[in-house]
Amino acid sequence: MGAFDGKVVLVIGGTRGIGAAISRRMVADGACLGIIYRSRVGDAEGLADELRSQGKTVVLIQADVSNVAALNRAMDEIIDALGRLDVLVSVAGTAIVGPLESYADDAFDQILAVNVRAPFFAAKKAALVMTNGGRIIILGSIVADRMPGAGGTLYFASKAALGGMIRGLARDLGSRAITANLVQPGPIDTERNPANGPDASINRSPLAIPRHGTTEEVAGLVAYIASPEAGFVTGATYNIDGGWSA
Ligand SMILES: NC(=O)c1ccc[n+]([C@@H]2O[C@H](COP(=O)([O-])OP(=O)(O)OC[C@H]3O[C@@H](n4cnc5c(N)ncnc54)[C@H](OP(=O)(O)O)[C@@H]3O)[C@@H](O)[C@H]2O)c1
C-alpha cells in the first residue's frame, strides 16, 4: 500500500527539477498524476513516458499558468480526466534577477503572475473540487526570509508573499480539514541552480550543511506534508535549506 493509492495529485511545474522529483515520488507512492508544464515538450513527454511505462496514470497538459484562464482550463482538463483532486502542489516559479535599474516595466507583473497569482488561483480552483482532507502545498524559497545578496528583489518579494497566502488558505480551508503548507528550499541541485555551477560555492556559503540539497530530499518532505499522516499540519512553513537560516 502506498500513501497515495487511489489519490489524484496535480503538480504544477512537475516536469523538471524539484517538480519532476515530486511527480516521481507521488506516483511511486501510488498516486494518479496530473502535470502542468509550460514549454519544454521533450522533458515533459519524456517524464510522462517514463512514469506510464511503470503502469502509472499520468495526464500531461501544456499551459502557461501566468495566464489565469489557461491555468483554469488546464486544471479543468486534468480534473475531468482523473475524476477528482486530492493534492495540489504548486511548484512552477520564475526569476528575473539583475541590478535594480535593469528591471523592465513588466518585470513585476511577470514574476508575480507565476510565483504568486498562479498558486493563488490554483488553490482557489482546487478548493472548489477537493473533498475534506485535501492538501495544498506551495514551493516558496528560503530567500523569503533572508536575502543572500543584491539583484533579486522581485523574486525575494514574490516568495515572501507566499507565507501570508499559505496562512490565509489554512484559515479559509481548515473547517474542511484541507491543509495548506509552504515549503521553502535553500539551494537545490537543479538546472537553474547546479551544484557545480559558477555561483554554487557562493550559494552554499550560508549553509550549516555545506552542500546543495537534492530534488529527492524536497520531494520527501512534500510527500510527508501531502500524506494522511500530516492531517494536523497546516498554515506552516517548512524550510529545507541545509541550515541557511540557522
Ligand atoms: N532550484 C533551487 O535551488 C530552488 C531553491 C529555492 C526555491 N526554488 C523554487 O522551487 C521551484 C522549482 O524550481 P526548479 O529549479 O526545480 O525548477 P524551475 O526551472 O523553476 O521550474 C520547472 C518547472 O516549472 C514549469 N514552469 C515554469 N514556469 C511555468 C509557467 N509559467 N507555466 C507552467 N509551468 C511553468 C516548468 O515547465 P517547462 O519545463 O516547460 O519550462 C517546469 O516543469 C520554483 O518555484 C523555485 O522558485 C528552487
The ligand as an ORCA input file, in Angstrom:
! r2SCAN-3c Opt
* xyz 0 1
  N      16.368     25.091     -7.522
  C      16.561     25.753     -6.398
  O      17.677     25.870     -5.868
  C      15.375     26.395     -5.705
  C      15.593     26.983     -4.445
  C      14.527     27.572     -3.791
  C      13.277     27.571     -4.383
  N      13.089     27.006     -5.605
  C      11.734     27.038     -6.171
  O      11.326     25.711     -6.461
  C      10.509     25.710     -7.629
  C      11.108     24.741     -8.664
  O      12.382     25.160     -9.045
  P      13.290     24.257    -10.037
  O      14.633     24.906    -10.011
  O      13.174     22.848     -9.670
  O      12.617     24.358    -11.487
  P      12.085     25.552    -12.387
  O      13.001     25.680    -13.524
  O      11.801     26.763    -11.626
  O      10.640     25.009    -12.834
  C      10.496     23.916    -13.600
  C       9.038     23.542    -13.826
  O       8.070     24.638    -13.767
  C       7.417     24.758    -15.044
  N       7.032     26.158    -15.271
  C       7.799     27.255    -15.127
  N       7.078     28.361    -15.442
  C       5.840     27.937    -15.793
  C       4.652     28.584    -16.250
  N       4.598     29.918    -16.407
  N       3.571     27.842    -16.549
  C       3.613     26.490    -16.405
  N       4.699     25.809    -15.968
  C       5.802     26.537    -15.686
  C       8.477     24.225    -16.000
  O       7.936     23.901    -17.296
  P       8.985     23.904    -18.583
  O       9.978     22.831    -18.328
  O       8.122     23.613    -19.744
  O       9.611     25.259    -18.598
  C       8.962     23.002    -15.221
  O       8.030     21.959    -15.230
  C      10.419     27.150     -8.099
  O       9.235     27.752     -7.587
  C      11.637     27.812     -7.475
  O      11.454     29.197     -7.278
  C      14.107     26.422     -6.284
*
